[in-house]
Amino acid sequence: MSYSIHTGIRYQPLELEDIGKLADECPDRWWNQSLSLVNDCVVRLGVFHGEFHWHKHDKEDEFFYVIDGKLLLDLDERTVELLPSQGIMVPRGVRHRTCAPERTVVLMVEAATVTPTGD
């Protein structure tokens, strides 16, 4: 599967971010857009349908929050199911993979230095 990952910051401070509209207009099966910087972190919007590859981030934690759909977060020892209004923080160094069995909209918060595809 190909990923459409956009790391350029889309919105400036105090600019309205219409996250629902962005998600609704997304034609891709696996899309990720950096929305804004908050201190040293970036807020990203993801629209996922399918499976990402196994990866980890050696220096950064990562937070996932489901807006719509269902996100499965595979870890080496278990799988966590996230439904709307649920989130989870994956600590740095933990190998993981996300999988969306249906179209799923996710907000992610992570250090601005993170490489979305892993280290």
N, CA and C atoms as a LAMMPS dump frame, in Angstrom:
ITEM: TIMESTEP
0
ITEM: NUMBER OF ATOMS
357
ITEM: BOX BOUNDS ff ff ff
-5.0000000000000000e+02 5.0000000000000000e+02
-5.0000000000000000e+02 5.0000000000000000e+02
-5.0000000000000000e+02 5.0000000000000000e+02
ITEM: ATOMS id mol type element x y z
1 1 1 N 0.847 -1.185 0
2 1 2 C 0 0 0
3 1 3 C 0.886 1.24 0
4 2 1 N 0.464 2.258 -0.707
5 2 2 C 1.215 3.513 -0.691
6 2 3 C 0.588 4.455 0.337
7 3 1 N 1.432 5.284 0.909
8 3 2 C 1.001 6.229 1.925
9 3 3 C 1.119 7.637 1.354
10 4 1 N 0.16 8.476 1.659
11 4 2 C 0.213 9.882 1.275
12 4 3 C 0.452 10.677 2.556
13 5 1 N 1.722 11.021 2.804
14 5 2 C 2.109 11.67 4.063
15 5 3 C 2.621 13.078 3.767
16 6 1 N 1.98 14.061 4.395
17 6 2 C 2.312 15.47 4.173
18 6 3 C 2.801 16.067 5.497
19 7 1 N 4.104 16.319 5.598
20 7 2 C 4.679 16.788 6.859
21 7 3 C 4.756 18.302 6.957
22 8 1 N 4.486 19.017 5.869
23 8 2 C 4.463 20.474 5.937
24 8 3 C 3.283 20.937 6.787
25 9 1 N 3.511 21.933 7.625
26 9 2 C 2.461 22.447 8.505
27 9 3 C 1.428 23.199 7.67
28 10 1 N 0.182 22.79 7.775
29 10 2 C -0.896 23.363 6.948
30 10 3 C -1.451 24.672 7.504
31 11 1 N -1.542 24.805 8.837
32 11 2 C -2.196 25.965 9.439
33 11 3 C -1.238 26.74 10.332
34 12 1 N -1.396 28.054 10.328
35 12 2 C -0.627 28.95 11.181
36 12 3 C -1.402 29.187 12.483
37 13 1 N -0.729 29.702 13.509
38 13 2 C -1.433 30.003 14.757
39 13 3 C -2.644 30.909 14.512
40 14 1 N -3.704 30.655 15.235
41 14 2 C -4.963 31.397 15.2
42 14 3 C -5.729 31.252 13.891
43 15 1 N -5.313 30.33 13.025
44 15 2 C -6.043 30.049 11.79
45 15 3 C -7.019 28.899 12.056
46 16 1 N -8.268 29.07 11.662
47 16 2 C -9.276 28.039 11.853
48 16 3 C -8.879 26.766 11.108
49 17 1 N -8.961 25.64 11.791
50 17 2 C -8.622 24.346 11.2
51 17 3 C -9.9 23.54 11.038
52 18 1 N -10.385 23.402 9.818
53 18 2 C -11.61 22.655 9.556
54 18 3 C -11.238 21.188 9.321
55 19 1 N -11.038 20.479 10.421
56 19 2 C -10.553 19.102 10.374
57 19 3 C -11.575 18.173 9.737
58 20 1 N -12.853 18.379 10.038
59 20 2 C -13.891 17.55 9.439
60 20 3 C -13.919 17.679 7.927
61 21 1 N -13.799 18.898 7.432
62 21 2 C -13.796 19.129 5.988
63 21 3 C -12.582 18.464 5.337
64 22 1 N -11.42 18.622 5.945
65 22 2 C -10.208 17.975 5.408
66 22 3 C -10.397 16.47 5.306
67 23 1 N -10.911 15.88 6.364
68 23 2 C -11.119 14.429 6.37
69 23 3 C -12.147 14.024 5.319
70 24 1 N -13.234 14.768 5.222
71 24 2 C -14.281 14.443 4.254
72 24 3 C -13.781 14.514 2.818
73 25 1 N -12.864 15.431 2.539
74 25 2 C -12.361 15.625 1.181
75 25 3 C -11.204 14.694 0.818
76 26 1 N -10.741 13.903 1.751
77 26 2 C -9.588 13.037 1.514
78 26 3 C -9.982 11.846 0.623
79 27 1 N -9.333 11.71 -0.547
80 27 2 C -9.648 10.589 -1.438
81 27 3 C -8.763 9.356 -1.217
82 28 1 N -7.706 9.506 -0.419
83 28 2 C -6.704 8.441 -0.272
84 28 3 C -7.1 7.419 0.783
85 29 1 N -6.573 6.208 0.639
86 29 2 C -6.815 5.155 1.64
87 29 3 C -5.907 5.318 2.863
88 30 1 N -4.746 5.924 2.686
89 30 2 C -3.842 6.135 3.826
90 30 3 C -3.206 7.506 3.664
91 31 1 N -3.732 8.474 4.43
92 31 2 C -3.369 9.881 4.273
93 31 3 C -3.059 10.478 5.636
94 32 1 N -2.067 11.349 5.68
95 32 2 C -1.606 11.946 6.924
96 32 3 C -1.201 13.383 6.62
97 33 1 N -1.753 14.345 7.347
98 33 2 C -1.436 15.758 7.127
99 33 3 C -1.077 16.424 8.446
100 34 1 N 0.083 17.073 8.492
101 34 2 C 0.451 17.872 9.665
102 34 3 C -0.423 19.119 9.674
103 35 1 N -1.093 19.349 10.796
104 35 2 C -2.012 20.475 10.891
105 35 3 C -1.353 21.714 11.469
106 36 1 N -0.784 21.581 12.683
107 36 2 C -0.213 22.744 13.352
108 36 3 C 0.843 22.313 14.362
109 37 1 N 1.681 23.288 14.705
110 37 2 C 2.684 23.081 15.746
111 37 3 C 2.123 23.569 17.073
112 38 1 N 2.33 22.773 18.121
113 38 2 C 1.962 23.16 19.479
114 38 3 C 3.219 22.947 20.312
115 39 1 N 3.856 24.035 20.69
116 39 2 C 5.155 23.975 21.353
117 39 3 C 6.119 23.181 20.474
118 40 1 N 6.671 22.092 20.95
119 40 2 C 7.614 21.296 20.157
120 40 3 C 6.96 20.07 19.538
121 41 1 N 5.621 20.073 19.493
122 41 2 C 4.882 18.927 18.96
123 41 3 C 4.091 19.317 17.717
124 42 1 N 3.742 18.313 16.952
125 42 2 C 2.904 18.521 15.778
126 42 3 C 1.602 17.746 15.973
127 43 1 N 0.507 18.37 15.557
128 43 2 C -0.796 17.707 15.535
129 43 3 C -1.037 17.29 14.096
130 44 1 N -1.332 16.002 13.893
131 44 2 C -1.549 15.475 12.546
132 44 3 C -2.949 14.882 12.448
133 45 1 N -3.507 14.968 11.26
134 45 2 C -4.768 14.335 10.947
135 45 3 C -4.478 13.155 10.038
136 46 1 N -5.05 12.016 10.387
137 46 2 C -4.895 10.836 9.546
138 46 3 C -6.239 10.312 9.108
139 47 1 N -6.32 9.902 7.851
140 47 2 C -7.477 9.183 7.333
141 47 3 C -6.922 7.85 6.862
142 48 1 N -7.328 6.781 7.531
143 48 2 C -6.739 5.466 7.308
144 48 3 C -7.795 4.452 6.897
145 49 1 N -7.421 3.583 5.989
146 49 2 C -8.213 2.399 5.665
147 49 3 C -7.232 1.367 5.147
148 50 1 N -6.932 0.41 5.977
149 50 2 C -5.925 -0.588 5.638
150 50 3 C -4.894 -0.698 6.742
151 51 1 N -3.745 -1.198 6.371
152 51 2 C -2.708 -1.555 7.335
153 51 3 C -1.43 -0.777 7.069
154 52 1 N -0.843 -0.222 8.121
155 52 2 C 0.466 0.426 8.057
156 52 3 C 1.512 -0.634 8.365
157 53 1 N 2.773 -0.328 8.107
158 53 2 C 3.841 -1.302 8.381
159 53 3 C 4.292 -1.222 9.852
160 54 1 N 4.913 -2.302 10.321
161 54 2 C 5.493 -2.314 11.662
162 54 3 C 6.626 -1.301 11.71
163 55 1 N 6.699 -0.533 12.81
164 55 2 C 7.767 0.455 12.964
165 55 3 C 7.842 0.889 14.429
166 56 1 N 8.827 1.726 14.725
167 56 2 C 8.955 2.319 16.052
168 56 3 C 9.613 3.676 15.9
169 57 1 N 9.536 4.452 16.948
170 57 2 C 10.184 5.757 16.994
171 57 3 C 11.142 5.711 18.182
172 58 1 N 12.427 5.802 17.907
173 58 2 C 13.434 5.638 18.957
174 58 3 C 13.441 6.766 19.987
175 59 1 N 13.072 7.992 19.571
176 59 2 C 13.207 9.137 20.467
177 59 3 C 11.903 9.844 20.805
178 60 1 N 10.789 9.453 20.175
179 60 2 C 9.551 10.191 20.356
180 60 3 C 8.394 9.283 20.755
181 61 1 N 7.547 9.8 21.661
182 61 2 C 6.272 9.162 21.988
183 61 3 C 5.267 9.578 20.906
184 62 1 N 4.155 8.857 20.834
185 62 2 C 3.136 9.145 19.822
186 62 3 C 1.752 8.915 20.439
187 63 1 N 0.835 9.856 20.223
188 63 2 C -0.517 9.741 20.753
189 63 3 C -1.508 9.634 19.606
190 64 1 N -2.426 8.67 19.69
191 64 2 C -3.477 8.461 18.694
192 64 3 C -4.83 8.7 19.358
193 65 1 N -5.712 9.442 18.684
194 65 2 C -7.063 9.708 19.171
195 65 3 C -8.033 9.512 18.009
196 66 1 N -8.975 8.605 18.153
197 66 2 C -9.906 8.29 17.077
198 66 3 C -11.091 9.252 17.103
199 67 1 N -11.336 9.877 15.964
200 67 2 C -12.485 10.761 15.786
201 67 3 C -13.664 9.973 15.226
202 68 1 N -13.384 9.14 14.225
203 68 2 C -14.436 8.374 13.561
204 68 3 C -13.852 7.058 13.065
205 69 1 N -14.61 5.982 13.157
206 69 2 C -14.157 4.684 12.676
207 69 3 C -13.608 3.815 13.793
208 70 1 N -12.699 2.915 13.41
209 70 2 C -12.089 1.984 14.374
210 70 3 C -10.637 1.792 14
211 71 1 N -9.746 1.971 14.959
212 71 2 C -8.316 1.802 14.744
213 71 3 C -7.819 0.66 15.616
214 72 1 N -7.141 -0.284 14.999
215 72 2 C -6.472 -1.356 15.731
216 72 3 C -4.996 -0.993 15.823
217 73 1 N -4.475 -1.024 17.026
218 73 2 C -3.065 -0.742 17.251
219 73 3 C -2.401 -2.049 17.665
220 74 1 N -1.643 -2.62 16.739
221 74 2 C -0.931 -3.87 17.012
222 74 3 C 0.373 -3.571 17.727
223 75 1 N 0.581 -4.266 18.831
224 75 2 C 1.832 -4.233 19.583
225 75 3 C 2.394 -5.645 19.546
226 76 1 N 3.632 -5.831 19.922
227 76 2 C 4.22 -7.175 19.881
228 76 3 C 3.407 -8.18 20.691
229 77 1 N 2.88 -7.76 21.838
230 77 2 C 2.226 -8.701 22.746
231 77 3 C 0.699 -8.648 22.746
232 78 1 N 0.092 -7.641 22.056
233 78 2 C -1.368 -7.534 22.055
234 78 3 C -1.824 -6.541 20.991
235 79 1 N -3.13 -6.514 20.79
236 79 2 C -3.757 -5.532 19.904
237 79 3 C -4.76 -4.73 20.719
238 80 1 N -4.716 -3.41 20.571
239 80 2 C -5.634 -2.521 21.265
240 80 3 C -6.61 -1.962 20.227
241 81 1 N -7.911 -2.044 20.525
242 81 2 C -8.935 -1.496 19.64
243 81 3 C -9.351 -0.129 20.152
244 82 1 N -9.287 0.871 19.281
245 82 2 C -9.688 2.229 19.623
246 82 3 C -10.928 2.601 18.821
247 83 1 N -11.95 3.058 19.525
248 83 2 C -13.192 3.515 18.919
249 83 3 C -13.277 5.032 19.073
250 84 1 N -14.268 5.695 18.463
251 84 2 C -14.371 7.149 18.586
252 84 3 C -14.328 7.617 20.035
253 85 1 N -13.589 8.695 20.239
254 85 2 C -13.371 9.331 21.545
255 85 3 C -12.413 8.548 22.43
256 86 1 N -11.677 7.601 21.855
257 86 2 C -10.67 6.864 22.62
258 86 3 C -9.279 7.154 22.063
259 87 1 N -8.303 7.147 22.956
260 87 2 C -6.934 7.417 22.559
261 87 3 C -5.952 6.542 23.308
262 88 1 N -4.714 6.545 22.815
263 88 2 C -3.639 5.787 23.465
264 88 3 C -2.304 6.439 23.127
265 89 1 N -1.4 6.414 24.1
266 89 2 C -0.04 6.915 23.884
267 89 3 C 0.896 5.725 23.731
268 90 1 N 1.662 5.734 22.653
269 90 2 C 2.659 4.696 22.412
270 90 3 C 4.026 5.286 22.786
271 91 1 N 4.673 4.729 23.812
272 91 2 C 5.971 5.262 24.232
273 91 3 C 7.056 5.03 23.176
274 92 1 N 8.031 5.893 23.194
275 92 2 C 9.184 5.753 22.28
276 92 3 C 9.792 4.36 22.421
277 93 1 N 10.263 3.845 21.308
278 93 2 C 10.929 2.548 21.306
279 93 3 C 9.997 1.35 21.222
280 94 1 N 8.682 1.554 21.303
281 94 2 C 7.737 0.432 21.251
282 94 3 C 7.343 0.181 19.8
283 95 1 N 7.591 -1.029 19.346
284 95 2 C 7.242 -1.414 17.98
285 95 3 C 5.724 -1.533 17.88
286 96 1 N 5.17 -0.949 16.818
287 96 2 C 3.719 -0.946 16.657
288 96 3 C 3.326 -0.857 15.187
289 97 1 N 2.057 -1.13 14.95
290 97 2 C 1.485 -1.03 13.603
291 97 3 C 0.02 -0.649 13.77
292 98 1 N -0.444 0.275 12.952
293 98 2 C -1.852 0.632 12.974
294 98 3 C -2.559 -0.043 11.807
295 99 1 N -3.812 -0.393 12.058
296 99 2 C -4.646 -1.039 11.049
297 99 3 C -6.06 -0.504 11.201
298 100 1 N -6.647 -0.089 10.097
299 100 2 C -8.021 0.41 10.114
300 100 3 C -8.863 -0.49 9.214
301 101 1 N -9.721 -1.332 9.808
302 101 2 C -10.545 -2.236 9.016
303 101 3 C -11.641 -1.512 8.231
304 102 1 N -11.878 -0.251 8.571
305 102 2 C -12.833 0.606 7.866
306 102 3 C -12.225 1.999 7.816
307 103 1 N -12.793 2.873 7.013
308 103 2 C -12.273 4.244 6.937
309 103 3 C -12.323 4.858 8.337
310 104 1 N -11.161 5.341 8.795
311 104 2 C -11.019 5.829 10.161
312 104 3 C -10.306 7.169 10.157
313 105 1 N -10.795 8.103 10.961
314 105 2 C -10.203 9.436 11.077
315 105 3 C -9.559 9.546 12.457
316 106 1 N -8.286 9.933 12.465
317 106 2 C -7.472 9.917 13.683
318 106 3 C -6.721 11.236 13.82
319 107 1 N -6.635 11.747 15.044
320 107 2 C -5.706 12.83 15.368
321 107 3 C -4.507 12.212 16.051
322 108 1 N -3.324 12.686 15.686
323 108 2 C -2.089 12.217 16.305
324 108 3 C -1.325 13.421 16.841
325 109 1 N -0.676 13.237 17.97
326 109 2 C 0.173 14.266 18.55
327 109 3 C 1.522 13.618 18.814
328 110 1 N 2.561 14.252 18.296
329 110 2 C 3.908 13.69 18.459
330 110 3 C 4.937 14.809 18.316
331 111 1 N 6.139 14.549 18.741
332 111 2 C 7.201 15.534 18.604
333 111 3 C 7.369 15.909 17.142
334 112 1 N 7.658 17.17 16.895
335 112 2 C 7.833 17.641 15.522
336 112 3 C 8.994 16.967 14.822
337 113 1 N 9.878 16.344 15.567
338 113 2 C 11.049 15.673 14.988
339 113 3 C 10.738 14.256 14.488
340 114 1 N 9.554 13.741 14.749
341 114 2 C 9.236 12.349 14.416
342 114 3 C 9.209 12.146 12.897
343 115 1 N 9.649 10.981 12.481
344 115 2 C 9.487 10.551 11.095
345 115 3 C 8.255 9.651 11.09
346 116 1 N 7.147 10.047 10.424
347 116 2 C 5.9 9.295 10.518
348 116 3 C 6.015 7.811 10.152
349 117 1 N 6.931 7.473 9.278
350 117 2 C 7.064 6.073 8.866
351 117 3 C 7.96 5.257 9.788
352 118 1 N 8.537 5.892 10.811
353 118 2 C 9.375 5.18 11.781
354 118 3 C 10.85 5.39 11.555
355 119 1 N 11.629 4.943 12.552
356 119 2 C 13.1 5.08 12.496
357 119 3 C 13.719 3.827 11.913
